Amino acid sequence: MKITLRQMEIFLEVAQVGHLTKVAEKMGLSQSAVSMSIKELENIIGYKLFDRINKKLALNEKGRAFAEAIAPLVSKLNDIEEEFKNDENNGELLIGVSTTIADYLIPPIICDYMKTYPQVKISLKIGNTKEIVEMIENGKVDMGFVEGNVDSTVIKQEVVGLDELIVVTGDKELAQNEEGYYIDKLLDKRWILREEGSGTREVFLTHLGDLAAQINLFLELRHPESIKNMLIQSGKCLTCLPRISVMKELERGDLFEVKIKKLKFERQFLLVYHKDKYKTSLLNKFIYFTRMQLGKILKR
C-alpha cells in the first residue's frame, strides 16, 4: 500500500483543525472515513502521528516532521492540478503586500491587470514585511511584495525596484537649514516611527547603526497616514518615511524634508515567494506584468 494524496490532505487538515468531526464536515466525508484514513497512513509509516490531548488531536514529534515534509508537496500538486484544470487567464491569486506598496504603488497596477485579464480574481493581504513573510511561510498567499530585509531560509526574493526614505517634519523652521544636519544632532527630538516588523522602520534603524539606541522614540504607529497626520498636528516631531508616501504633503507644504548630511536611506522593493511554490503560468504572467509596471512607476 502506498500513501495517497487524499490521505496527505486529510492528515494536514486534521493537523490544523485537531478534530475529526470538523475535518469530516469541511471535507464532505464521514468521521469514520477520516479516522480510517489517518489509521491507514500511520500503518504505512509505522508510527503514530498524533497525541490525544484534552479531546483534541495534536501532532507528536513524528507528526510534526511528517507535516513539514509533505505540506510543500501537497501544495505543489494542488497548484499543478489547478493550472491544468483552468485556462491560464482564469483563476484567483492571493498576493501579500506590505503597507507602503499597498498604499502608494500596487493599486493602479492591480486595476490595469484586471482590466487586461477580467477573468482573474486578485485578493490582496496587507501587512508589514514580517507579517507578509509569515503568510508566505504558512502558504496563506501565493507571493508578496515587501520592503526591507527578509530573513527566512524558505523564502526566495528578487529585487523589483529601489526606494528612498527621507526624514520629514511638520516644523518648517527646522527644515529651513539648507546645509542639513548630522543625524546624531536630531536624535534627541521626538520621533514617530512605524511599528516593529515594518520594513521602513527596519531600514531606518539599520542605517543608524549604533546610534539607533539614542533615538527619542515618542510614538509608534502602524500606518504611514497616521504618522503623517500626527506630524502635521504636532509640528515638532520627526519621522522617516518613503519619499513616495509624502510627495503630496511636501508639495502642499504640510510637511517638510529635513536634509541629512552624509547619510542616505535607501531600500529595495522585493518580490518574495516560497522556495517550494509551484509558479503556474497565471502567476508567472502576473509577476511579469507587475515587475514591468513597478519599474515604470519607480523611474518617474
C-alpha positions as CSV (number, residue, x, y, z in Angstrom):
1,M,0.0,0.0,0.0
2,K,1.3,3.5,-0.9
3,I,0.5,6.9,0.6
4,T,-2.2,8.8,-1.5
5,L,-2.6,12.5,-2.0
6,R,-6.0,12.3,-0.3
7,Q,-4.5,10.7,2.8
8,M,-2.0,13.5,3.0
9,E,-4.6,16.2,2.5
10,I,-6.8,14.7,5.3
11,F,-3.8,14.4,7.6
12,L,-2.9,18.1,7.1
13,E,-6.4,19.2,7.8
14,V,-6.5,17.1,11.0
15,A,-3.1,18.5,11.9
16,Q,-4.5,22.1,11.6
17,V,-8.0,21.6,13.0
18,G,-7.4,18.9,15.6
19,H,-11.0,17.4,15.5
20,L,-12.1,14.6,13.2
21,T,-15.7,15.7,13.2
22,K,-14.8,19.2,12.0
23,V,-12.5,17.9,9.3
24,A,-15.2,15.5,8.1
25,E,-17.7,18.3,7.8
26,K,-15.2,20.5,6.0
27,M,-14.1,17.8,3.5
28,G,-17.6,16.3,3.0
29,L,-16.6,12.9,4.5
30,S,-17.8,10.8,7.3
31,Q,-16.0,10.9,10.6
32,S,-15.2,7.2,10.2
33,A,-13.7,7.8,6.8
34,V,-11.4,10.5,8.2
35,S,-10.4,8.3,11.1
36,M,-9.7,5.3,8.8
37,S,-7.6,7.5,6.6
38,I,-5.4,8.6,9.5
39,K,-5.0,5.0,10.8
40,E,-4.1,3.7,7.3
41,L,-1.5,6.5,7.0
42,E,0.0,5.6,10.4
43,N,0.1,1.9,9.4
44,I,2.0,2.7,6.2
45,I,4.5,5.0,8.0
46,G,4.8,2.7,11.0
47,Y,4.4,5.4,13.6
48,K,1.6,7.2,15.5
49,L,1.4,10.8,14.2
50,F,-1.0,12.3,16.8
51,D,-1.4,12.5,20.6
52,R,-4.9,12.9,22.0
53,I,-4.8,15.9,24.4
54,N,-7.9,17.4,26.0
55,K,-10.1,15.6,23.4
56,K,-8.1,17.2,20.6
57,L,-5.6,15.5,18.3
58,A,-2.2,17.2,18.4
59,L,0.8,16.3,16.3
60,N,3.6,14.5,18.1
61,E,7.2,14.8,17.1
62,K,6.9,12.3,14.2
63,G,3.7,14.0,13.1
64,R,5.3,17.5,13.0
65,A,8.2,16.2,10.9
66,F,5.9,14.4,8.5
67,A,3.7,17.5,8.1
68,E,6.7,19.7,7.4
69,A,7.9,17.3,4.8
70,I,4.6,16.8,2.9
71,A,3.0,20.3,3.1
72,P,5.0,21.8,0.2
73,L,4.4,18.6,-1.9
74,V,0.7,18.7,-1.4
75,S,0.6,22.5,-2.2
76,K,2.6,22.0,-5.3
77,L,0.4,19.1,-6.6
78,N,-2.7,21.2,-5.9
79,D,-1.2,24.1,-7.8
80,I,-0.4,21.8,-10.8
81,E,-3.9,20.4,-10.8
82,E,-5.4,23.9,-10.7
83,E,-3.3,25.1,-13.5
84,F,-4.2,22.3,-15.9
85,K,-7.8,22.5,-14.9
86,N,-8.2,26.2,-15.7
87,D,-7.2,28.4,-18.6
88,E,-4.1,30.4,-17.8
89,N,-6.0,33.6,-17.8
90,N,-8.6,32.3,-15.3
91,G,-8.2,31.8,-11.6
92,E,-7.5,33.5,-8.3
93,L,-4.2,34.9,-7.0
94,L,-3.6,35.6,-3.3
95,I,-1.0,38.4,-3.1
96,G,0.6,39.7,0.1
97,V,1.6,43.4,0.0
98,S,3.4,45.4,2.6
99,T,1.8,48.7,3.7
100,T,3.8,51.3,1.6
101,I,3.4,49.3,-1.6
102,A,-0.3,48.7,-0.9
103,D,-0.9,52.4,-0.3
104,Y,1.2,54.0,-3.0
105,L,2.3,51.6,-5.7
106,I,0.1,48.5,-6.2
107,P,-3.5,49.8,-6.7
108,P,-3.1,51.2,-10.2
109,I,-1.1,48.1,-11.2
110,I,-3.9,45.8,-10.0
111,C,-6.5,47.8,-11.7
112,D,-4.6,47.7,-15.1
113,Y,-4.1,44.0,-14.7
114,M,-7.7,43.2,-14.0
115,K,-8.8,45.3,-17.0
116,T,-6.5,43.3,-19.2
117,Y,-7.5,39.9,-17.6
118,P,-11.0,40.4,-16.3
119,Q,-11.4,36.6,-15.5
120,V,-8.6,36.7,-12.9
121,K,-9.6,37.5,-9.3
122,I,-6.9,39.1,-7.1
123,S,-7.1,39.1,-3.4
124,L,-4.7,41.4,-1.5
125,K,-3.5,40.6,2.0
126,I,-1.9,43.7,3.6
127,G,0.5,43.8,6.5
128,N,4.0,44.8,7.4
129,T,7.0,43.0,6.0
130,K,7.3,40.5,8.8
131,E,3.6,39.6,8.5
132,I,3.8,39.1,4.7
133,V,6.8,36.8,5.1
134,E,4.9,34.7,7.7
135,M,1.9,34.5,5.3
136,I,4.2,33.1,2.6
137,E,5.9,30.7,5.0
138,N,2.5,29.4,6.0
139,G,1.1,29.1,2.5
140,K,-1.6,31.8,3.0
141,V,-0.5,33.8,-0.1
142,D,1.0,32.8,-3.4
143,M,3.6,35.6,-3.3
144,G,4.3,39.0,-1.9
145,F,5.8,42.4,-2.4
146,V,7.7,43.8,0.6
147,E,10.3,46.4,1.6
148,G,13.3,45.8,3.8
149,N,15.2,42.7,4.7
150,V,13.7,39.2,4.6
151,D,15.4,36.7,7.0
152,S,13.9,33.3,6.1
153,T,15.6,30.1,4.8
154,V,12.4,29.2,2.8
155,I,11.8,32.5,1.0
156,K,13.2,33.4,-2.4
157,Q,13.5,37.1,-3.1
158,E,14.0,39.2,-6.2
159,V,14.7,43.0,-6.4
160,V,12.0,44.8,-8.3
161,G,12.9,48.4,-7.5
162,L,14.7,50.9,-5.3
163,D,13.1,53.4,-2.9
164,E,14.4,56.4,-1.0
165,L,13.5,57.1,2.6
166,I,13.7,60.7,3.9
167,V,13.4,62.4,7.2
168,V,10.3,64.7,7.4
169,T,8.7,67.0,10.0
170,G,5.9,69.5,10.4
171,D,8.4,72.0,11.8
172,K,9.1,74.4,8.9
173,E,11.8,76.2,10.8
174,L,13.8,73.1,11.5
175,A,13.6,72.1,7.8
176,Q,14.9,75.5,6.6
177,N,18.6,74.6,7.3
178,E,19.8,74.2,3.7
179,E,23.1,72.6,4.8
180,G,21.3,69.9,6.6
181,Y,22.0,68.1,9.9
182,Y,24.2,65.2,11.1
183,I,21.6,62.6,12.2
184,D,23.0,62.4,15.7
185,K,22.1,66.1,16.3
186,L,18.4,65.2,15.7
187,L,18.0,62.0,17.8
188,D,17.0,63.8,21.0
189,K,14.0,65.3,19.3
190,R,10.6,63.5,19.4
191,W,10.4,60.7,16.7
192,I,7.4,58.9,15.5
193,L,8.2,55.6,13.8
194,R,6.3,52.6,12.3
195,E,5.7,49.6,14.4
196,E,8.2,46.7,14.9
197,G,8.2,44.4,11.9
198,S,7.8,47.3,9.5
199,G,10.4,47.4,6.6
200,T,10.5,51.2,6.8
201,R,11.4,51.2,10.4
202,E,14.0,48.4,10.0
203,V,15.8,50.1,7.2
204,F,16.0,53.4,9.1
205,L,17.3,51.9,12.3
206,T,19.7,49.7,10.4
207,H,21.2,52.8,8.7
208,L,21.6,54.5,12.1
209,G,23.7,51.6,13.4
210,D,24.8,52.1,17.0
211,L,23.1,55.5,17.0
212,A,19.7,53.8,17.0
213,A,19.9,53.3,20.7
214,Q,20.0,57.1,21.2
215,I,16.7,57.9,19.3
216,N,14.0,59.5,21.4
217,L,11.1,57.3,20.3
218,F,8.0,59.4,21.2
219,L,5.3,57.2,19.5
220,E,4.9,54.1,17.3
221,L,2.1,53.9,14.8
222,R,1.1,51.2,12.4
223,H,0.2,53.2,9.3
224,P,2.1,56.0,7.4
225,E,-1.1,58.1,7.1
226,S,-1.4,58.1,10.9
227,I,2.2,59.2,11.2
228,K,1.8,62.0,8.7
229,N,-1.3,63.3,10.4
230,M,0.5,63.3,13.8
231,L,3.4,65.3,12.2
232,I,1.1,67.9,10.7
233,Q,-0.8,68.3,14.0
234,S,2.1,68.2,16.5
235,G,4.5,70.2,14.3
236,K,7.7,69.4,16.3
237,C,8.0,65.7,15.7
238,L,10.2,63.9,13.0
239,T,9.9,60.6,11.2
240,C,11.5,58.7,8.4
241,L,9.2,57.6,5.5
242,P,9.4,56.7,1.9
243,R,9.6,59.7,-0.3
244,I,6.8,58.3,-2.5
245,S,4.5,58.3,0.5
246,V,4.9,62.0,1.4
247,M,5.1,63.7,-2.1
248,K,1.7,65.3,-1.8
249,E,2.3,66.7,1.7
250,L,5.7,68.1,0.6
251,E,4.1,69.8,-2.4
252,R,1.3,71.3,-0.3
253,G,3.7,72.5,2.4
254,D,2.0,70.4,5.1
255,L,5.3,68.6,5.7
256,F,8.9,69.5,5.1
257,E,12.0,67.4,4.3
258,V,14.9,67.6,6.8
259,K,18.2,67.2,4.9
260,I,20.7,64.8,6.5
261,K,24.4,65.0,6.0
262,K,26.5,62.1,4.8
263,L,23.7,59.5,5.3
264,K,21.3,58.2,2.7
265,F,18.4,55.9,3.5
266,E,17.7,53.5,0.6
267,R,15.9,50.2,0.5
268,Q,14.9,47.6,-2.0
269,F,11.4,46.6,-3.0
270,L,11.3,42.8,-3.1
271,L,9.2,40.2,-4.8
272,V,9.1,37.2,-2.4
273,Y,7.7,33.7,-2.6
274,H,8.2,30.3,-1.0
275,K,11.1,28.3,-2.5
276,D,8.8,25.3,-2.9
277,K,6.0,27.3,-4.5
278,Y,5.0,25.9,-7.9
279,K,4.7,29.0,-10.2
280,T,1.8,28.5,-12.6
281,S,1.7,30.3,-15.9
282,L,-1.0,32.5,-14.4
283,L,1.3,33.5,-11.5
284,N,4.3,34.0,-13.8
285,K,2.2,36.2,-16.1
286,F,1.2,38.4,-13.1
287,I,4.8,38.6,-11.8
288,Y,6.0,39.8,-15.2
289,F,3.2,42.3,-15.5
290,T,3.8,43.8,-12.0
291,R,7.6,43.9,-12.5
292,M,7.2,45.9,-15.7
293,Q,4.7,48.3,-14.1
294,L,6.6,48.8,-10.9
295,G,9.7,49.6,-13.0
296,K,7.9,52.3,-14.9
297,I,6.4,53.9,-11.7
298,L,9.7,53.9,-9.8
299,K,11.6,55.6,-12.6
300,R,9.3,58.6,-12.7
